[in-house]
């Protein structure tokens, strides 16, 4: 479930205009992550691991 949200955020980053895409997806990711943790669907540790994975994914694709 959480990985599906990550893939949706990555896809949104690709499809949105370059000047606003990263900002919208960053805010969306923060809000979704906060809502998922508050609903106790996943733990904080999983969100941290997911964010580290997303950052490494963005870093490697731009390399």
mmCIF file of the N, C-alpha and C atoms, coordinates in Angstrom:
data_MODEL
# 
_entry.id   MODEL 
# 
loop_
_atom_site.group_PDB 
_atom_site.id 
_atom_site.type_symbol 
_atom_site.label_atom_id 
_atom_site.label_alt_id 
_atom_site.label_comp_id 
_atom_site.label_asym_id 
_atom_site.label_entity_id 
_atom_site.label_seq_id 
_atom_site.pdbx_PDB_ins_code 
_atom_site.Cartn_x 
_atom_site.Cartn_y 
_atom_site.Cartn_z 
_atom_site.occupancy 
_atom_site.B_iso_or_equiv 
_atom_site.pdbx_formal_charge 
_atom_site.auth_seq_id 
_atom_site.auth_comp_id 
_atom_site.auth_asym_id 
_atom_site.auth_atom_id 
_atom_site.pdbx_PDB_model_num 
ATOM 1   N N  . UNK A 1 1  ? 0.812  -1.175 0.000   1.00 0.00 ? 1  UNK A N  1 
ATOM 2   C CA . UNK A 1 1  ? 0.000  0.000  0.000   1.00 0.00 ? 1  UNK A CA 1 
ATOM 3   C C  . UNK A 1 1  ? 0.872  1.262  0.000   1.00 0.00 ? 1  UNK A C  1 
ATOM 4   N N  . UNK A 1 2  ? 1.849  1.288  0.863   1.00 0.00 ? 2  UNK A N  1 
ATOM 5   C CA . UNK A 1 2  ? 2.701  2.467  0.959   1.00 0.00 ? 2  UNK A CA 1 
ATOM 6   C C  . UNK A 1 2  ? 3.580  2.585  -0.281  1.00 0.00 ? 2  UNK A C  1 
ATOM 7   N N  . UNK A 1 3  ? 4.035  1.463  -0.801  1.00 0.00 ? 3  UNK A N  1 
ATOM 8   C CA . UNK A 1 3  ? 4.859  1.512  -2.006  1.00 0.00 ? 3  UNK A CA 1 
ATOM 9   C C  . UNK A 1 3  ? 4.045  1.963  -3.214  1.00 0.00 ? 3  UNK A C  1 
ATOM 10  N N  . UNK A 1 4  ? 2.775  1.641  -3.228  1.00 0.00 ? 4  UNK A N  1 
ATOM 11  C CA . UNK A 1 4  ? 1.896  2.128  -4.290  1.00 0.00 ? 4  UNK A CA 1 
ATOM 12  C C  . UNK A 1 4  ? 1.798  3.654  -4.233  1.00 0.00 ? 4  UNK A C  1 
ATOM 13  N N  . UNK A 1 5  ? 1.685  4.205  -3.027  1.00 0.00 ? 5  UNK A N  1 
ATOM 14  C CA . UNK A 1 5  ? 1.663  5.665  -2.887  1.00 0.00 ? 5  UNK A CA 1 
ATOM 15  C C  . UNK A 1 5  ? 2.970  6.281  -3.347  1.00 0.00 ? 5  UNK A C  1 
ATOM 16  N N  . UNK A 1 6  ? 4.084  5.627  -3.034  1.00 0.00 ? 6  UNK A N  1 
ATOM 17  C CA . UNK A 1 6  ? 5.381  6.125  -3.490  1.00 0.00 ? 6  UNK A CA 1 
ATOM 18  C C  . UNK A 1 6  ? 5.455  6.143  -5.014  1.00 0.00 ? 6  UNK A C  1 
ATOM 19  N N  . UNK A 1 7  ? 4.984  5.109  -5.647  1.00 0.00 ? 7  UNK A N  1 
ATOM 20  C CA . UNK A 1 7  ? 5.000  5.060  -7.110  1.00 0.00 ? 7  UNK A CA 1 
ATOM 21  C C  . UNK A 1 7  ? 4.091  6.125  -7.711  1.00 0.00 ? 7  UNK A C  1 
ATOM 22  N N  . UNK A 1 8  ? 2.970  6.397  -7.055  1.00 0.00 ? 8  UNK A N  1 
ATOM 23  C CA . UNK A 1 8  ? 2.076  7.443  -7.545  1.00 0.00 ? 8  UNK A CA 1 
ATOM 24  C C  . UNK A 1 8  ? 2.730  8.817  -7.417  1.00 0.00 ? 8  UNK A C  1 
ATOM 25  N N  . UNK A 1 9  ? 3.460  9.046  -6.347  1.00 0.00 ? 9  UNK A N  1 
ATOM 26  C CA . UNK A 1 9  ? 4.150  10.327 -6.176  1.00 0.00 ? 9  UNK A CA 1 
ATOM 27  C C  . UNK A 1 9  ? 5.255  10.482 -7.207  1.00 0.00 ? 9  UNK A C  1 
ATOM 28  N N  . UNK A 1 10 ? 5.989  9.418  -7.473  1.00 0.00 ? 10 UNK A N  1 
ATOM 29  C CA . UNK A 1 10 ? 7.042  9.473  -8.491  1.00 0.00 ? 10 UNK A CA 1 
ATOM 30  C C  . UNK A 1 10 ? 6.442  9.742  -9.870  1.00 0.00 ? 10 UNK A C  1 
ATOM 31  N N  . UNK A 1 11 ? 5.331  9.100  -10.170 1.00 0.00 ? 11 UNK A N  1 
ATOM 32  C CA . UNK A 1 11 ? 4.674  9.313  -11.460 1.00 0.00 ? 11 UNK A CA 1 
ATOM 33  C C  . UNK A 1 11 ? 4.159  10.745 -11.583 1.00 0.00 ? 11 UNK A C  1 
ATOM 34  N N  . UNK A 1 12 ? 3.642  11.290 -10.487 1.00 0.00 ? 12 UNK A N  1 
ATOM 35  C CA . UNK A 1 12 ? 3.166  12.675 -10.511 1.00 0.00 ? 12 UNK A CA 1 
ATOM 36  C C  . UNK A 1 12 ? 4.323  13.639 -10.736 1.00 0.00 ? 12 UNK A C  1 
ATOM 37  N N  . UNK A 1 13 ? 5.483  13.346 -10.166 1.00 0.00 ? 13 UNK A N  1 
ATOM 38  C CA . UNK A 1 13 ? 6.651  14.197 -10.370 1.00 0.00 ? 13 UNK A CA 1 
ATOM 39  C C  . UNK A 1 13 ? 7.046  14.232 -11.831 1.00 0.00 ? 13 UNK A C  1 
ATOM 40  N N  . UNK A 1 14 ? 6.944  13.116 -12.499 1.00 0.00 ? 14 UNK A N  1 
ATOM 41  C CA . UNK A 1 14 ? 7.330  13.033 -13.911 1.00 0.00 ? 14 UNK A CA 1 
ATOM 42  C C  . UNK A 1 14 ? 6.346  13.802 -14.792 1.00 0.00 ? 14 UNK A C  1 
ATOM 43  N N  . UNK A 1 15 ? 5.059  13.712 -14.487 1.00 0.00 ? 15 UNK A N  1 
ATOM 44  C CA . UNK A 1 15 ? 4.035  14.270 -15.367 1.00 0.00 ? 15 UNK A CA 1 
ATOM 45  C C  . UNK A 1 15 ? 3.716  15.742 -15.132 1.00 0.00 ? 15 UNK A C  1 
ATOM 46  N N  . UNK A 1 16 ? 4.007  16.264 -13.949 1.00 0.00 ? 16 UNK A N  1 
ATOM 47  C CA . UNK A 1 16 ? 3.722  17.672 -13.678 1.00 0.00 ? 16 UNK A CA 1 
ATOM 48  C C  . UNK A 1 16 ? 4.797  18.561 -14.298 1.00 0.00 ? 16 UNK A C  1 
ATOM 49  N N  . UNK A 1 17 ? 4.493  19.836 -14.519 1.00 0.00 ? 17 UNK A N  1 
ATOM 50  C CA . UNK A 1 17 ? 5.513  20.751 -15.055 1.00 0.00 ? 17 UNK A CA 1 
ATOM 51  C C  . UNK A 1 17 ? 6.747  20.809 -14.155 1.00 0.00 ? 17 UNK A C  1 
ATOM 52  N N  . UNK A 1 18 ? 7.892  21.051 -14.748 1.00 0.00 ? 18 UNK A N  1 
ATOM 53  C CA . UNK A 1 18 ? 9.169  20.986 -14.034 1.00 0.00 ? 18 UNK A CA 1 
ATOM 54  C C  . UNK A 1 18 ? 9.279  21.995 -12.897 1.00 0.00 ? 18 UNK A C  1 
ATOM 55  N N  . UNK A 1 19 ? 8.649  23.162 -13.022 1.00 0.00 ? 19 UNK A N  1 
ATOM 56  C CA . UNK A 1 19 ? 8.819  24.181 -11.989 1.00 0.00 ? 19 UNK A CA 1 
ATOM 57  C C  . UNK A 1 19 ? 7.929  23.956 -10.775 1.00 0.00 ? 19 UNK A C  1 
ATOM 58  N N  . UNK A 1 20 ? 6.841  23.217 -10.907 1.00 0.00 ? 20 UNK A N  1 
ATOM 59  C CA . UNK A 1 20 ? 5.928  23.027 -9.778  1.00 0.00 ? 20 UNK A CA 1 
ATOM 60  C C  . UNK A 1 20 ? 5.827  21.560 -9.348  1.00 0.00 ? 20 UNK A C  1 
ATOM 61  N N  . UNK A 1 21 ? 6.233  20.647 -10.175 1.00 0.00 ? 21 UNK A N  1 
ATOM 62  C CA . UNK A 1 21 ? 6.098  19.223 -9.891  1.00 0.00 ? 21 UNK A CA 1 
ATOM 63  C C  . UNK A 1 21 ? 6.739  18.761 -8.593  1.00 0.00 ? 21 UNK A C  1 
ATOM 64  N N  . UNK A 1 22 ? 8.017  19.038 -8.388  1.00 0.00 ? 22 UNK A N  1 
ATOM 65  C CA . UNK A 1 22 ? 8.650  18.574 -7.145  1.00 0.00 ? 22 UNK A CA 1 
ATOM 66  C C  . UNK A 1 22 ? 8.031  19.182 -5.886  1.00 0.00 ? 22 UNK A C  1 
ATOM 67  N N  . UNK A 1 23 ? 7.589  20.422 -5.962  1.00 0.00 ? 23 UNK A N  1 
ATOM 68  C CA . UNK A 1 23 ? 6.987  21.065 -4.791  1.00 0.00 ? 23 UNK A CA 1 
ATOM 69  C C  . UNK A 1 23 ? 5.662  20.406 -4.426  1.00 0.00 ? 23 UNK A C  1 
ATOM 70  N N  . UNK A 1 24 ? 4.826  20.189 -5.417  1.00 0.00 ? 24 UNK A N  1 
ATOM 71  C CA . UNK A 1 24 ? 3.519  19.575 -5.174  1.00 0.00 ? 24 UNK A CA 1 
ATOM 72  C C  . UNK A 1 24 ? 3.687  18.155 -4.638  1.00 0.00 ? 24 UNK A C  1 
ATOM 73  N N  . UNK A 1 25 ? 4.577  17.390 -5.221  1.00 0.00 ? 25 UNK A N  1 
ATOM 74  C CA . UNK A 1 25 ? 4.737  16.011 -4.773  1.00 0.00 ? 25 UNK A CA 1 
ATOM 75  C C  . UNK A 1 25 ? 5.389  15.930 -3.397  1.00 0.00 ? 25 UNK A C  1 
ATOM 76  N N  . UNK A 1 26 ? 6.262  16.871 -3.064  1.00 0.00 ? 26 UNK A N  1 
ATOM 77  C CA . UNK A 1 26 ? 6.864  16.873 -1.728  1.00 0.00 ? 26 UNK A CA 1 
ATOM 78  C C  . UNK A 1 26 ? 5.811  17.153 -0.667  1.00 0.00 ? 26 UNK A C  1 
ATOM 79  N N  . UNK A 1 27 ? 4.991  18.165 -0.900  1.00 0.00 ? 27 UNK A N  1 
ATOM 80  C CA . UNK A 1 27 ? 3.927  18.494 0.054   1.00 0.00 ? 27 UNK A CA 1 
ATOM 81  C C  . UNK A 1 27 ? 2.921  17.343 0.139   1.00 0.00 ? 27 UNK A C  1 
ATOM 82  N N  . UNK A 1 28 ? 2.570  16.777 -0.995  1.00 0.00 ? 28 UNK A N  1 
ATOM 83  C CA . UNK A 1 28 ? 1.650  15.641 -1.003  1.00 0.00 ? 28 UNK A CA 1 
ATOM 84  C C  . UNK A 1 28 ? 2.206  14.448 -0.254  1.00 0.00 ? 28 UNK A C  1 
ATOM 85  N N  . UNK A 1 29 ? 3.489  14.182 -0.427  1.00 0.00 ? 29 UNK A N  1 
ATOM 86  C CA . UNK A 1 29 ? 4.123  13.069 0.281   1.00 0.00 ? 29 UNK A CA 1 
ATOM 87  C C  . UNK A 1 29 ? 4.153  13.279 1.779   1.00 0.00 ? 29 UNK A C  1 
ATOM 88  N N  . UNK A 1 30 ? 4.433  14.511 2.197   1.00 0.00 ? 30 UNK A N  1 
ATOM 89  C CA . UNK A 1 30 ? 4.450  14.812 3.634   1.00 0.00 ? 30 UNK A CA 1 
ATOM 90  C C  . UNK A 1 30 ? 3.057  14.638 4.222   1.00 0.00 ? 30 UNK A C  1 
ATOM 91  N N  . UNK A 1 31 ? 2.056  15.170 3.535   1.00 0.00 ? 31 UNK A N  1 
ATOM 92  C CA . UNK A 1 31 ? 0.687  15.057 4.046   1.00 0.00 ? 31 UNK A CA 1 
ATOM 93  C C  . UNK A 1 31 ? 0.209  13.616 4.083   1.00 0.00 ? 31 UNK A C  1 
ATOM 94  N N  . UNK A 1 32 ? 0.487  12.855 3.031   1.00 0.00 ? 32 UNK A N  1 
ATOM 95  C CA . UNK A 1 32 ? 0.079  11.451 3.019   1.00 0.00 ? 32 UNK A CA 1 
ATOM 96  C C  . UNK A 1 32 ? 0.802  10.643 4.087   1.00 0.00 ? 32 UNK A C  1 
ATOM 97  N N  . UNK A 1 33 ? 2.093  10.886 4.242   1.00 0.00 ? 33 UNK A N  1 
ATOM 98  C CA . UNK A 1 33 ? 2.852  10.173 5.264   1.00 0.00 ? 33 UNK A CA 1 
ATOM 99  C C  . UNK A 1 33 ? 2.339  10.463 6.661   1.00 0.00 ? 33 UNK A C  1 
ATOM 100 N N  . UNK A 1 34 ? 2.050  11.725 6.927   1.00 0.00 ? 34 UNK A N  1 
ATOM 101 C CA . UNK A 1 34 ? 1.525  12.109 8.238   1.00 0.00 ? 34 UNK A CA 1 
ATOM 102 C C  . UNK A 1 34 ? 0.159  11.468 8.493   1.00 0.00 ? 34 UNK A C  1 
ATOM 103 N N  . UNK A 1 35 ? -0.699 11.472 7.492   1.00 0.00 ? 35 UNK A N  1 
ATOM 104 C CA . UNK A 1 35 ? -2.029 10.880 7.647   1.00 0.00 ? 35 UNK A CA 1 
ATOM 105 C C  . UNK A 1 35 ? -1.953 9.375  7.867   1.00 0.00 ? 35 UNK A C  1 
ATOM 106 N N  . UNK A 1 36 ? -1.063 8.709  7.163   1.00 0.00 ? 36 UNK A N  1 
ATOM 107 C CA . UNK A 1 36 ? -0.934 7.262  7.307   1.00 0.00 ? 36 UNK A CA 1 
ATOM 108 C C  . UNK A 1 36 ? -0.409 6.898  8.686   1.00 0.00 ? 36 UNK A C  1 
ATOM 109 N N  . UNK A 1 37 ? 0.556  7.662  9.197   1.00 0.00 ? 37 UNK A N  1 
ATOM 110 C CA . UNK A 1 37 ? 1.099  7.387  10.526  1.00 0.00 ? 37 UNK A CA 1 
ATOM 111 C C  . UNK A 1 37 ? 0.062  7.690  11.603  1.00 0.00 ? 37 UNK A C  1 
ATOM 112 N N  . UNK A 1 38 ? -0.670 8.786  11.473  1.00 0.00 ? 38 UNK A N  1 
ATOM 113 C CA . UNK A 1 38 ? -1.687 9.118  12.468  1.00 0.00 ? 38 UNK A CA 1 
ATOM 114 C C  . UNK A 1 38 ? -2.820 8.104  12.476  1.00 0.00 ? 38 UNK A C  1 
ATOM 115 N N  . UNK A 1 39 ? -3.123 7.515  11.336  1.00 0.00 ? 39 UNK A N  1 
ATOM 116 C CA . UNK A 1 39 ? -4.158 6.481  11.275  1.00 0.00 ? 39 UNK A CA 1 
ATOM 117 C C  . UNK A 1 39 ? -3.644 5.129  11.761  1.00 0.00 ? 39 UNK A C  1 
ATOM 118 N N  . UNK A 1 40 ? -2.354 5.079  12.098  1.00 0.00 ? 40 UNK A N  1 
ATOM 119 C CA . UNK A 1 40 ? -1.702 3.861  12.601  1.00 0.00 ? 40 UNK A CA 1 
ATOM 120 C C  . UNK A 1 40 ? -1.789 2.704  11.610  1.00 0.00 ? 40 UNK A C  1 
ATOM 121 N N  . UNK A 1 41 ? -1.682 3.041  10.325  1.00 0.00 ? 41 UNK A N  1 
ATOM 122 C CA . UNK A 1 41 ? -1.629 1.997  9.296   1.00 0.00 ? 41 UNK A CA 1 
ATOM 123 C C  . UNK A 1 41 ? -0.220 1.464  9.121   1.00 0.00 ? 41 UNK A C  1 
ATOM 124 N N  . UNK A 1 42 ? 0.781  2.320  9.318   1.00 0.00 ? 42 UNK A N  1 
ATOM 125 C CA . UNK A 1 42 ? 2.183  1.919  9.240   1.00 0.00 ? 42 UNK A CA 1 
ATOM 126 C C  . UNK A 1 42 ? 2.944  2.590  10.376  1.00 0.00 ? 42 UNK A C  1 
ATOM 127 N N  . UNK A 1 43 ? 4.160  2.124  10.616  1.00 0.00 ? 43 UNK A N  1 
ATOM 128 C CA . UNK A 1 43 ? 4.972  2.708  11.672  1.00 0.00 ? 43 UNK A CA 1 
ATOM 129 C C  . UNK A 1 43 ? 5.822  3.857  11.128  1.00 0.00 ? 43 UNK A C  1 
ATOM 130 N N  . UNK A 1 44 ? 6.371  4.630  12.043  1.00 0.00 ? 44 UNK A N  1 
ATOM 131 C CA . UNK A 1 44 ? 7.258  5.731  11.652  1.00 0.00 ? 44 UNK A CA 1 
ATOM 132 C C  . UNK A 1 44 ? 8.498  5.207  10.941  1.00 0.00 ? 44 UNK A C  1 
ATOM 133 N N  . UNK A 1 45 ? 8.992  4.061  11.376  1.00 0.00 ? 45 UNK A N  1 
ATOM 134 C CA . UNK A 1 45 ? 10.195 3.486  10.779  1.00 0.00 ? 45 UNK A CA 1 
ATOM 135 C C  . UNK A 1 45 ? 9.974  3.158  9.303   1.00 0.00 ? 45 UNK A C  1 
ATOM 136 N N  . UNK A 1 46 ? 8.818  2.636  8.966   1.00 0.00 ? 46 UNK A N  1 
ATOM 137 C CA . UNK A 1 46 ? 8.535  2.318  7.565   1.00 0.00 ? 46 UNK A CA 1 
ATOM 138 C C  . UNK A 1 46 ? 8.509  3.583  6.715   1.00 0.00 ? 46 UNK A C  1 
ATOM 139 N N  . UNK A 1 47 ? 7.968  4.660  7.245   1.00 0.00 ? 47 UNK A N  1 
ATOM 140 C CA . UNK A 1 47 ? 7.950  5.925  6.506   1.00 0.00 ? 47 UNK A CA 1 
ATOM 141 C C  . UNK A 1 47 ? 9.372  6.427  6.285   1.00 0.00 ? 47 UNK A C  1 
ATOM 142 N N  . UNK A 1 48 ? 10.228 6.305  7.314   1.00 0.00 ? 48 UNK A N  1 
ATOM 143 C CA . UNK A 1 48 ? 11.614 6.747  7.173   1.00 0.00 ? 48 UNK A CA 1 
ATOM 144 C C  . UNK A 1 48 ? 12.339 5.921  6.119   1.00 0.00 ? 48 UNK A C  1 
ATOM 145 N N  . UNK A 1 49 ? 12.135 4.625  6.117   1.00 0.00 ? 49 UNK A N  1 
ATOM 146 C CA . UNK A 1 49 ? 12.762 3.755  5.114   1.00 0.00 ? 49 UNK A CA 1 
ATOM 147 C C  . UNK A 1 49 ? 12.237 4.088  3.720   1.00 0.00 ? 49 UNK A C  1 
ATOM 148 N N  . UNK A 1 50 ? 10.953 4.343  3.613   1.00 0.00 ? 50 UNK A N  1 
ATOM 149 C CA . UNK A 1 50 ? 10.353 4.678  2.326   1.00 0.00 ? 50 UNK A CA 1 
ATOM 150 C C  . UNK A 1 50 ? 10.893 6.001  1.790   1.00 0.00 ? 50 UNK A C  1 
ATOM 151 N N  . UNK A 1 51 ? 11.060 6.977  2.660   1.00 0.00 ? 51 UNK A N  1 
ATOM 152 C CA . UNK A 1 51 ? 11.602 8.271  2.236   1.00 0.00 ? 51 UNK A CA 1 
ATOM 153 C C  . UNK A 1 51 ? 13.054 8.125  1.784   1.00 0.00 ? 51 UNK A C  1 
ATOM 154 N N  . UNK A 1 52 ? 13.832 7.333  2.518   1.00 0.00 ? 52 UNK A N  1 
ATOM 155 C CA . UNK A 1 52 ? 15.223 7.103  2.109   1.00 0.00 ? 52 UNK A CA 1 
ATOM 156 C C  . UNK A 1 52 ? 15.275 6.420  0.745   1.00 0.00 ? 52 UNK A C  1 
ATOM 157 N N  . UNK A 1 53 ? 14.367 5.486  0.520   1.00 0.00 ? 53 UNK A N  1 
ATOM 158 C CA . UNK A 1 53 ? 14.294 4.812  -0.774  1.00 0.00 ? 53 UNK A CA 1 
ATOM 159 C C  . UNK A 1 53 ? 13.911 5.786  -1.889  1.00 0.00 ? 53 UNK A C  1 
ATOM 160 N N  . UNK A 1 54 ? 12.958 6.668  -1.618  1.00 0.00 ? 54 UNK A N  1 
ATOM 161 C CA . UNK A 1 54 ? 12.526 7.633  -2.630  1.00 0.00 ? 54 UNK A CA 1 
ATOM 162 C C  . UNK A 1 54 ? 13.641 8.616  -2.954  1.00 0.00 ? 54 UNK A C  1 
ATOM 163 N N  . UNK A 1 55 ? 14.349 9.088  -1.932  1.00 0.00 ? 55 UNK A N  1 
ATOM 164 C CA . UNK A 1 55 ? 15.445 10.032 -2.168  1.00 0.00 ? 55 UNK A CA 1 
ATOM 165 C C  . UNK A 1 55 ? 16.542 9.375  -2.991  1.00 0.00 ? 55 UNK A C  1 
ATOM 166 N N  . UNK A 1 56 ? 16.871 8.135  -2.671  1.00 0.00 ? 56 UNK A N  1 
ATOM 167 C CA . UNK A 1 56 ? 17.903 7.446  -3.454  1.00 0.00 ? 56 UNK A CA 1 
ATOM 168 C C  . UNK A 1 56 ? 17.434 7.193  -4.881  1.00 0.00 ? 56 UNK A C  1 
ATOM 169 N N  . UNK A 1 57 ? 16.149 6.934  -5.063  1.00 0.00 ? 57 UNK A N  1 
ATOM 170 C CA . UNK A 1 57 ? 15.603 6.726  -6.405  1.00 0.00 ? 57 UNK A CA 1 
ATOM 171 C C  . UNK A 1 57 ? 15.734 8.000  -7.234  1.00 0.00 ? 57 UNK A C  1 
ATOM 172 N N  . UNK A 1 58 ? 15.387 9.144  -6.652  1.00 0.00 ? 58 UNK A N  1 
ATOM 173 C CA . UNK A 1 58 ? 15.511 10.407 -7.382  1.00 0.00 ? 58 UNK A CA 1 
ATOM 174 C C  . UNK A 1 58 ? 16.957 10.757 -7.648  1.00 0.00 ? 58 UNK A C  1 
ATOM 175 N N  . UNK A 1 59 ? 17.845 10.444 -6.711  1.00 0.00 ? 59 UNK A N  1 
ATOM 176 C CA . UNK A 1 59 ? 19.259 10.767 -6.891  1.00 0.00 ? 59 UNK A CA 1 
ATOM 177 C C  . UNK A 1 59 ? 19.884 9.920  -7.990  1.00 0.00 ? 59 UNK A C  1 
ATOM 178 N N  . UNK A 1 60 ? 19.516 8.658  -8.046  1.00 0.00 ? 60 UNK A N  1 
ATOM 179 C CA . UNK A 1 60 ? 20.105 7.768  -9.054  1.00 0.00 ? 60 UNK A CA 1 
ATOM 180 C C  . UNK A 1 60 ? 19.567 8.056  -10.453 1.00 0.00 ? 60 UNK A C  1 
ATOM 181 N N  . UNK A 1 61 ? 18.308 8.443  -10.573 1.00 0.00 ? 61 UNK A N  1 
ATOM 182 C CA . UNK A 1 61 ? 17.788 8.708  -11.915 1.00 0.00 ? 61 UNK A CA 1 
ATOM 183 C C  . UNK A 1 61 ? 18.364 9.986  -12.495 1.00 0.00 ? 61 UNK A C  1 
ATOM 184 N N  . UNK A 1 62 ? 18.699 10.958 -11.639 1.00 0.00 ? 62 UNK A N  1 
ATOM 185 C CA . UNK A 1 62 ? 19.292 12.186 -12.162 1.00 0.00 ? 62 UNK A CA 1 
ATOM 186 C C  . UNK A 1 62 ? 20.793 12.017 -12.404 1.00 0.00 ? 62 UNK A C  1 
ATOM 187 N N  . UNK A 1 63 ? 21.404 10.975 -11.869 1.00 0.00 ? 63 UNK A N  1 
ATOM 188 C CA . UNK A 1 63 ? 22.821 10.723 -12.075 1.00 0.00 ? 63 UNK A CA 1 
ATOM 189 C C  . UNK A 1 63 ? 23.016 10.190 -13.462 1.00 0.00 ? 63 UNK A C  1 
# 
